[in-house]
Amino acid sequence: MKIKEIKNFKMNNNTYSLRRKVIDLIYEVKNSGCDLPRIEVRIGEARKSTTLGVAMLKDCKIWITEEAIDMGADALRNIVYHEIVHAVTGFGHDKKCPLMAPTLVETLNQKDCLRILKQYINK
């Protein structure tokens, strides 16, 4: 699973640990009652400094950068939830939505992230 925007890390204990943080957020969504398909996850390094995550629209594949993971739990949640919406629904960016804006403008709390994500998933 490769994409031009992010160079995948080789799988090792460190990469697995980073990937686990992303997978835990996917399960956070699933455990909230949201029915998600299986989403493939890769961790890597952005080829452009502004990229934090990428998804294949409606193809259930996401890539998250180590930089995004290092931003902390709330920022990572926003990024992963954003990519889940892309990967599951195929929905693009919406400048008026704090979760689906093309860039991370504000960091939402878990409750708000989940509420917005469910609005997109349940459409």
VMD Tcl script that draws the C-alpha trace (Angstrom):
set ca {
  {0.00 0.00 0.00}
  {1.84 3.06 -1.26}
  {0.98 6.66 -2.06}
  {3.08 9.47 -3.49}
  {2.42 11.97 -0.67}
  {3.80 9.82 2.16}
  {6.80 7.50 2.27}
  {5.85 4.42 4.30}
  {8.00 3.44 7.25}
  {9.27 -0.13 7.34}
  {7.36 -2.17 9.89}
  {9.27 -2.55 13.13}
  {8.45 -2.15 16.83}
  {8.47 1.67 16.64}
  {6.27 1.80 13.52}
  {3.91 -0.75 15.04}
  {3.61 1.41 18.16}
  {2.79 4.51 16.08}
  {0.30 2.55 13.96}
  {-1.37 1.22 17.11}
  {-2.21 4.80 18.19}
  {-4.08 5.34 14.92}
  {-5.84 1.98 15.08}
  {-6.94 2.73 18.65}
  {-8.69 5.87 17.36}
  {-10.45 3.86 14.66}
  {-11.69 1.51 17.39}
  {-12.76 4.53 19.43}
  {-15.14 5.36 16.57}
  {-16.31 1.76 16.22}
  {-16.90 1.43 19.96}
  {-19.08 4.55 19.89}
  {-21.63 2.62 17.84}
  {-20.48 3.76 14.42}
  {-20.38 0.88 11.91}
  {-17.07 1.23 10.05}
  {-15.56 -1.15 7.53}
  {-11.99 -2.40 8.02}
  {-9.58 0.48 7.39}
  {-5.98 -0.22 6.38}
  {-3.43 2.02 8.11}
  {0.12 2.97 7.15}
  {2.52 5.28 8.96}
  {5.19 7.30 7.23}
  {6.96 10.52 6.48}
  {5.35 13.29 4.44}
  {7.07 14.27 1.22}
  {5.63 17.80 1.68}
  {5.89 19.45 5.08}
  {2.20 20.38 5.20}
  {0.85 16.83 4.85}
  {-0.33 15.18 8.07}
  {-2.53 12.45 6.65}
  {-3.91 11.10 3.39}
  {-6.80 8.80 2.52}
  {-7.88 6.99 -0.59}
  {-11.39 8.28 -1.11}
  {-13.97 5.58 -0.45}
  {-11.22 2.92 -0.46}
  {-10.76 2.40 3.31}
  {-7.03 3.18 3.30}
  {-5.33 5.91 5.32}
  {-1.78 7.13 5.81}
  {-0.81 9.16 8.86}
  {2.54 10.87 9.36}
  {4.71 10.52 12.43}
  {4.51 14.32 12.70}
  {0.72 14.07 13.12}
  {1.13 11.47 15.85}
  {3.67 13.69 17.63}
  {1.14 16.57 17.73}
  {-0.67 14.95 20.65}
  {-3.81 12.92 21.23}
  {-6.44 15.56 20.39}
  {-4.76 16.76 17.19}
  {-4.17 13.17 16.11}
  {-7.84 12.35 16.73}
  {-8.88 15.25 14.49}
  {-6.53 14.10 11.73}
  {-7.50 10.43 11.91}
  {-11.25 11.15 12.06}
  {-10.84 13.51 9.07}
  {-9.11 10.75 7.10}
  {-11.74 8.18 8.16}
  {-14.46 10.35 6.62}
  {-12.50 10.52 3.35}
  {-11.69 6.81 3.33}
  {-15.17 5.55 4.17}
  {-17.50 8.04 2.46}
  {-15.39 9.57 -0.30}
  {-16.41 13.04 0.94}
  {-13.91 15.78 0.13}
  {-12.93 18.89 2.05}
  {-15.34 21.48 3.45}
  {-13.82 24.79 4.53}
  {-16.87 25.50 6.70}
  {-16.48 22.32 8.77}
  {-13.80 22.29 11.49}
  {-13.25 18.54 11.05}
  {-13.26 18.41 7.25}
  {-11.38 21.63 6.46}
  {-8.37 21.05 4.17}
  {-5.98 22.01 6.98}
  {-6.09 21.54 10.74}
  {-7.39 24.94 11.83}
  {-8.71 24.15 15.27}
  {-8.48 21.06 17.45}
  {-11.86 19.69 18.44}
  {-12.47 17.62 21.55}
  {-13.41 13.95 21.31}
  {-17.15 14.56 21.66}
  {-17.26 17.16 18.88}
  {-15.03 15.08 16.58}
  {-17.29 12.07 17.01}
  {-20.49 14.07 16.53}
  {-19.26 15.57 13.25}
  {-17.79 12.29 11.98}
  {-21.10 10.51 12.58}
  {-22.94 13.18 10.59}
  {-20.80 12.33 7.55}
  {-20.80 8.55 8.05}
  {-24.58 8.37 8.57}
  {-25.50 10.43 5.47}
}
mol new
graphics top color blue
foreach p $ca { graphics top sphere $p radius 0.5 }
foreach p [lrange $ca 0 end-1] q [lrange $ca 1 end] { graphics top cylinder $p $q radius 0.2 }
display resetview
